[in-house]
Amino acid sequence: MLDYCVIGSGISGSTIANYLSKRHTIKVFDKANGLGGRSSYKRFKGKIGFDHGLQYISPKSREFKNFTKLLIKKRILKQWKGKHSFINTKVKENKKHVKLIGYSGNNSISKFLLKNIKYQLKYELLNIKREKNIWNLYFLNNQKITAKNLIVTVPFPQSKKLLSKFVKNNLFRNNVKMNSAITVLVITNKTNNKLSSFFTNDSILGWVSNENSKKRFKFNKDLWVLQSTFKFGKLHINKYKKNKKYYTHVLINKFKNLTKVKIKKIYFTHIHGWKYSSSSLPLKSYSYWDKKIGLGICADWFGGPRLENGWLSARDLFKKINKTA
Ligand SMILES: Cc1cc2nc3c(=O)[nH]c(=O)nc-3n(C[C@H](O)[C@H](O)[C@H](O)COP(=O)(O)OP(=O)(O)OC[C@H]3O[C@@H](n4cnc5c(N)ncnc54)[C@H](O)[C@@H]3O)c2cc1C
């Protein structure tokens, strides 16, 4: 039986798994096809691909800055150089904020942290029972796993659904809203664009990134990530699947009109809805740990809408576990 079972392979799950694996038997389970959660990298061909969710990291806290420095040395992270432009907005680029990206995709950190840890993909946790001080975990693929301790790192609404009956304090009474966003990935002809990204104040299209500018691959076509605003996401997240062509068209048209990039041909598109893209408000605590039943929760939503908060949350949980050991 496992000492710890971790649900989720995003930054929170991979960080806590990495810490705990030094002294415990551990396994990570994720419902997705790849590692990294919302920092996923969608491959098109070989190394060529798109940062599908998380765009870049701008470390704020001293601890996280130190961690990212280490990852830069190990060639897991690198700086995203180039010109980042702002369309129709008075916001200006803050040159002091470095933009860090994964060396071979933004899921590089999770891949690095889980390098020597066992994990299982396409395992969606559906139901949890606690019997005789043991966690019994039931997955969609009819598999059952048992563990002494359970760590859950999934977005707030999904955590609440899975864990409400086991959490004693009022964690799930907090009003954590998670914003939605719709992303379109596009491959076009090689353009004469010289900019790395476009940030806009438009009500539909909030952000465009040119994936070629990240210098992970060479390709004779341009790759773009178009991200809707939260406002657009909120209005359309539940219906975009029924009319993917239309929503793809809306975001691409906005892209052309706002950036004036000369698109002659489109070779590939893919649309994805992030129902729980990022959370609204920070909570008072950074993680949850109940030693009596061996239940831990860590995730970005404890601290706010950025990857760094997932890392800080996992670190906080690890400290709590160690303190009560
Ligand atoms: C479009 C978009 C743009 C973003 N841009 C930025 C940015 O520029 N900078 C920044 O700092 N942050 C950004 N973020 C936020 C950042 O991606 C998150 O803060 C961070 O990745 C959260 O990590 P996490 O490990 O807490 O959660 P997640 O990455 O969501 O990991 C949770 C994992 O749990 C899995 N899971 C869920 N339910 C189950 C289940 N029942 N069973 C098994 N597995 C399950 C999921 O598949 C997922 O892999 C962005 C997010 C999105 C979506």
The ligand as an ORCA input file, in Angstrom:
! r2SCAN-3c Opt
* xyz 0 1
  C      -5.296     29.634    -20.108
  C      -4.484     29.799    -18.856
  C      -3.473     30.767    -18.796
  C      -2.705     30.907    -17.632
  N      -1.675     31.819    -17.630
  C      -0.870     31.885    -16.545
  C       0.298     32.704    -16.569
  O       0.627     33.322    -17.575
  N       1.070     32.750    -15.433
  C       0.767     32.015    -14.305
  O       1.532     32.064    -13.315
  N      -0.336     31.235    -14.271
  C      -1.146     31.139    -15.355
  N      -2.226     30.300    -15.340
  C      -2.556     29.593    -14.085
  C      -1.640     28.388    -13.873
  O      -1.690     27.551    -14.986
  C      -2.128     27.645    -12.625
  O      -2.069     28.531    -11.525
  C      -1.298     26.411    -12.281
  O      -0.950     25.664    -13.409
  C      -2.130     25.573    -11.296
  O      -1.418     24.411    -10.935
  P      -2.112     23.339     -9.970
  O      -1.169     22.205     -9.868
  O      -2.535     24.005     -8.709
  O      -3.456     22.884    -10.713
  P      -3.593     22.140    -12.127
  O      -2.478     22.504    -13.021
  O      -4.992     22.395    -12.592
  O      -3.427     20.595    -11.752
  C      -4.498     19.815    -11.320
  C      -4.426     18.471    -12.033
  O      -5.423     17.616    -11.490
  C      -5.975     16.834    -12.525
  N      -7.307     16.419    -12.082
  C      -8.411     17.176    -11.884
  N      -9.420     16.425    -11.407
  C      -8.952     15.149    -11.318
  C      -9.513     13.914    -10.920
  N     -10.786     13.813    -10.483
  N      -8.742     12.801    -10.963
  C      -7.442     12.850    -11.383
  N      -6.863     14.015    -11.783
  C      -7.604     15.140    -11.748
  C      -5.975     17.740    -13.752
  O      -5.969     16.981    -14.951
  C      -4.682     18.539    -13.531
  O      -3.599     17.938    -14.220
  C      -2.987     30.109    -16.494
  C      -3.986     29.133    -16.564
  C      -4.704     28.961    -17.735
  C      -5.733     27.868    -17.817
*
